[in-house]
Amino acid sequence: MKMWIALTSMGFMFISVFSIYFSRYKLKGVLKMIFTAMSFIFMVLAGILIFLVVFTGPVPE
């Protein structure tokens, strides 16, 4: 289960990087603000998920 959570957070980071790049170089106006906010939200969610994965300890085998 932790593997899927970690993969989800990496996907959120990828979406965040893509959206911030897209908003800086391709968009203007309101769409730029929307994509920047979306990028920030995804990065915060990724950070929270990684924090939970790292600090819940090892999984018993």
Rosetta blueprint (number, residue, H / E / L):
1 M L
2 K H
3 M H
4 W H
5 I H
6 A H
7 L H
8 T H
9 S H
10 M H
11 G H
12 F H
13 M H
14 F H
15 I H
16 S H
17 V H
18 F H
19 S H
20 I H
21 Y H
22 F H
23 S H
24 R H
25 Y H
26 K L
27 L L
28 K L
29 G L
30 V H
31 L H
32 K H
33 M H
34 I H
35 F H
36 T H
37 A H
38 M H
39 S H
40 F H
41 I H
42 F H
43 M H
44 V H
45 L H
46 A H
47 G H
48 I H
49 L H
50 I H
51 F H
52 L H
53 V H
54 V H
55 F H
56 T L
57 G L
58 P L
59 V L
60 P L
61 E L
